[in-house]
Amino acid sequence: MIKKSLWVFHLNSGSCNGCDIEVLNIFAPRNDVERLGIKLVGSPRHADAIAFTGPITRECFPKVVDALTAVPDPKVVLAIGACACGGGIWYDTYSVIGGVKELYKILREEYNIKPPATVFIPGCPPKPEAIIYGVAVARGMLEKKQRKQLYIEPEKSVAEEKARLESLLMEAEKTRHFLPKLGVRRV
């Protein structure tokens, strides 16, 4: 990804400020990520990465699109916190679009913009160590510890499934917890 110093533009797109405090905490003397070459900048035009905190609200959506398109390519997005990753507890409210994934869906469909590389840093709020780890992954200093694995369960035939349900029902009828008053319709 990015091998040089990483300049980050921080964008609060509707958060409760919990994640914002943790983002600013990594620049405090205890964690001091500036020694690793990570610096906050005031303009997205000067940034290599954009750090989202909070869910993307309908009010902030145009500003988020403007800021995201202002960051020059190649760019990295840091989705910091549960709200930025998936919408948090507000994922289905009327004023919230959702997290970064929903933003990318809208950008692909309506604006024909390809989503940039994204590092998801979950937590409510995430610890400063998790944010530093996510930034290190974005810089290419570290490899991810977890890989996406896809498991597809083999399909069972309808006859096998009916036989399994019949055997479970027969076992249930023999127990003392089975209520014979309930009408059970066998198919």
Residue, then its C-alpha position, 0 to 999 in steps of 0.5 A: m500500500i503506502k510505504k511513505s509517511l501517511w497523512v490522514f484527513h479526519l472526517n467526522s460524518g455523524s459520530c458521538n465523538g467517542c471515536d474522535i477522542e480516541v483518534l486524537n488520543i493516538f497523537a497524544p504523547r503516550n502513543d505519539v504516532e507522529r514518530l511513525g510518520i503519521k500526521l493529521v492534515g487539515s485538507p483532504r487535498h493534502a491527505d493520503a488517507i481519510a479516517f471516517t468516524g461515525p455513521i454517514t448521515r444524509e446531511c453529511f453525505p454530500k460533504v463526505v463525497d466531496a472529501l473522498t473525491a478530493v483525496p488524491d489517488p492512491k488513497v486509503v480509507l480508515a473506517i474507525g469504530a462500529c458506526a463507520c464500519g457498519g452504521g452502529i446502532w443507527y444503521d437502520t434509522y431514517s437519517v443515516i445512510g449506514g457505514v462505509k459499505e453503504l457509502y461504497k454501494i451508492l458511490r458505485e451505483e450513482y457516481n461510478i466511483k470505484p471504492p478505495a482500499t479500506v481498513f476496518i477498525p471496529g469497536c465502540p470506540p476502538k482502543p488507540e492500539a487498534i487504531i494504530y494497528g489499523v494504520a500500520v496495516a494501511r501503511g503496509m508495515l504489517e500483514k493482516k492477522q485474519r483472512k476472510q474465509l468463505y464456508i459454503e455448507p453442502e446442500k442436503s436433499v429434501a428427502e434427507e432433510k424430511a427424514r432428519l426432521e421426522s427422527l427429531l420429531m419422533e425423539a421429541e415425542k418420547t421425552r417428557h417435555f413434549l406437549p401432546k396437546l399441540g397439533v403437529r402436522r406431518v408432511 
